[in-house]
Amino acid sequence: MDIRGELELRIKTIDEALEKRLPKLENERAEIYDAMRYSLFAGGKRLRPMLMWEACGACGGSWEDVEPFACALEMIHTYSLIHDDLPAMDNDDLRRGLPTNHIKFGEAIAILAGDALLNKAFEIISSERYEYPERALKAIAVLAESSGTEGMIGGQVLDLESENRQISPEELKHIHRLKTGALIRAACIIGGIMAGADKSEINALDIYAENLGIAFQIQDDILDVTGSEEELGKPIGSDKESGKNTYVSLYGIEKAKQLMKEYSENAKEAVSALGDGAGFLTVLTEYLVNRRK
Ligand code: GRG
């Protein structure tokens, strides 16, 4: 399989949907739209929409079933990156090889662009006409919870509080389950919900996402040490510099690599229960743990 070609095909469909959901506007509020679009179209991997689409497909659904949620989730992911880069948080100047949102548009507009992406996400999913409205309602609740205090924001708060103090492996796992894992899990579970998956299918997706989320985070930590600024589009070594606890700081690079392999194998095993339709989720897992950016 030409994995790059397969990914690019999917990215094209996702980008076209995002373009329709957030077109360029030439009115008196053009600047906020420009700021939102600047980060939304800055070259992200579209991992979360892709996972949602594939999880939905694995349970018998299609891209149309998840399109509004896939766009909403990518908007929420983008808002989290904009806010994470702000001076009050990571204070980063570069992301995906480009100036971060606040460097380009100023801090006030960057905060508002993040807020506006979050609001746009919920506007999109709550104003759509669905064939199965009860599935959509469930999916909206999953998305809200996963991005809030019981999910990504909760993880970010725990991460901030843990800076410059030694934490245990269990704490590290807990932080990343929330900070990184919650949106990855939401992608997979919402894919299942919108396809009308049964309990055992949702359970398989849940175990898959849980393990993939950790493997993905470990690779992120490894890349911060072994990657290059050119490939990553941001400075390397920033985790150590800011006193962050990572899988590499806690376990060392070799053990971190071994753990990543274990989690990705667990992920692949979980999803094999869904049969042939889940083949691309396995391919995606391999691709993500071998990525260089
Ligand atoms: C500020 C509300 C708020 C939350 C911040 C997600 C997050 C929480 C911060 C982002 C920083 C970070 C390194 C998070 C770990 C998850 C991660 C590896 C995000 C990057 O995701 P990719 O690689 O990004 O999918 P692209 O650029 O491909 O979209």
Residues whose N, C-alpha, C, O or C-beta is under 5 A from the ligand:
A	BS01	GRG	G44 K45 R46 L47 S80 L81 H83 D84 M152 I153 Q156 K179 T180 D220 K293
